């Protein structure tokens, strides 16, 4: 499975849901992804997970974490994982724009009062599909290990790009002006 196949599965799943901006609808996208992967079989779930991990690593950046911090009103390590799951549920265009320019998320239209910008179900979708196909959740992890290439780098310990203080209004407004204007308005 390549990225085109991955995004086709996500986009078809999104088409079943419609508006995916809140956590409940993003979770619905993940359920449709699980159903599609289950129908394709356990190897498709493993391949989907490899692409998901590559995308997840690309989005593992301080500036995107800062965007999540603004949208969610704070963002822990796990919260950032779930935010990136939500970001995948928004589809390829939103994901690519956010990775290129996290401030672009200001145009997505997330309700400023909704701090549940997350989708844990997308993080676990491939494993859930594999378990549904095989009846064995542990088999998913074994299959992932068997299919990892020697040339795959280990996940980075820290996000890419420059770290900065998410609680510093001046820095946030300088780096993410559109998001900061909506999600951290001047008091």
N, C-alpha and C positions, 0 to 999 in steps of 0.2 A: 504494500500500500504506500502510495506517495502522498504528498501534500494535497494534490488535486483530489484524490479519492477521499482523503480525510475531510477536506472542506465540503465535498459533495455530500457526505453523510451528515455533516453538521447543518448545511444549508437546507437539505431536505427535511431534517428534523425541525429546524426553525420554521419552515413553511407550514408545518402542522400546528404550530403554536401561535404565530403572529407576533404580537408585541412581546419582546423578551427582556425588557428592561428591569423588571423586578425579580426578586429571588425565586418566587413561586413559578413564574413563567420560564425562567432560566432552568429551573429544575425539571420542568416539563420537557424542555429541549433535551436535557440529559436522558430522561426516560425514553424518548424517541430514539436517541442515539443507542441506548442499551438494546432496544427492540431490534433496530437495524443490524447492530453487530451480532446479536444473538442469532438472527436469521442467517447471517453470513458465516457463522461458525467461529470456533475458538481461535483459529489462526488469525482471522481478521481482527479479533479483539486485541491480540498481542501486537499485531502490526499497527493498529490504531494507537495503542499505548506508546509505541516507539515514536510515532509522529507527535503525539501529544506532549511527550517529554521533551522533544526537541523544541517545540513551540514554547512550552513552559519555560525552558531555559533561556530562550531568546527574550522573553518578557520579564526575566528576573533582573530587573534594573531598578536603581534607586529612584529615578524620575517617575517611573511607572508606579512604584510603591508609594511615592508621594501623592500621585494622583488618586490612588486607592485610599490613602489616608484622608484626603479631602472628601472624597465621595462617601466614605464610610464613617467619617468623624473619628478617625483613629484606625489603626490597622496592625494587628499582631502578625507574627510569622505565618501562623495557620490562616489568619484572615487574608493574608496576601495570596496564599495558595488558592483559597476559595474565590478570591477576587479574580484571579487569572482563569479559574474555571468559568466564572461568570463572563469574563471577557471572550472566551472561546464561544460560549453560547450566544454571544452577540453577532457572530458570523465573521467571515473572513475580512470584509471591508473594514469594519470597526476595529477588529484585532490589528490589522496591518497599519491602519491610521494611528492607533494608540501606541503601537510599538515605535512607529516613526516619530510621533509627536503626542505624548501623553495628554497635553493640553487639549487635543482634539476631542477628548471625552466630554468636554463642556457642551458639545453640540449633540450628544446622544439623547439628551432629554431625560436624564434620571431625575426623579423627584428629589429636590434638596432635603426633604424631610424623611426620605427613605434611606436609612443607613445600612440596609441589608443588601448591599450590592455584592452578592456572593453566590456561588453554586458549588457546594461540596459534591453534589451528585455528579457533576461533570468530571471532577477529579477522579472519581471511582467508577466511571461509566464502563471503561474497558474491562476492568476486573469484575464488575457486576455481570456484564454480558458473558464473559468467559465462564464464570461460575454458573450462570443460567444454562449455558451450553453443555457444561461438563458435570455439573453437580459437585465440583471440587474447587473451592476458592484457592487453596494452596497451589493447585496445579498452574494457576495463572502466574504466580511469582516464579515458579520453576521454569515455565515456558519463556518468560521474559529474560531470565538469566541465560537460558540456552540460546536465545536468538540475539543477544547483545553482541555486537562486533567488538573485536579487540581495539579498533580504532575509535570507538566511542569515548569521548572524554568524560571524566567524572563530573558530576554536577558541581558548579562553583560553590565555595563556602559563603562568599559574599556576592551581592548583586554587582552587575557591571555598572560602570560609570561612577561619577563622583557622589559620594555620600554628603548629605547636608541635613540640617535640623528642620524636621517637619513641623515643629512647634514655633518656628521663627516666621512670623507673618510676612516680614519683609522678604525673606528668601523664597517663601512659597509664592508670593505675589510676583516676584521677579522671574521665577522659573515656570510657573503655571498660572499666568495672569487671568485667563478666561475661567479656569476651574476655581481659582481662589475667589474671583468676583461672585460666583454663584454659590459655592459651597462653604466659603468663609468670608461672608460679606463684612465690610468695614462697619464697626459698631458705632 
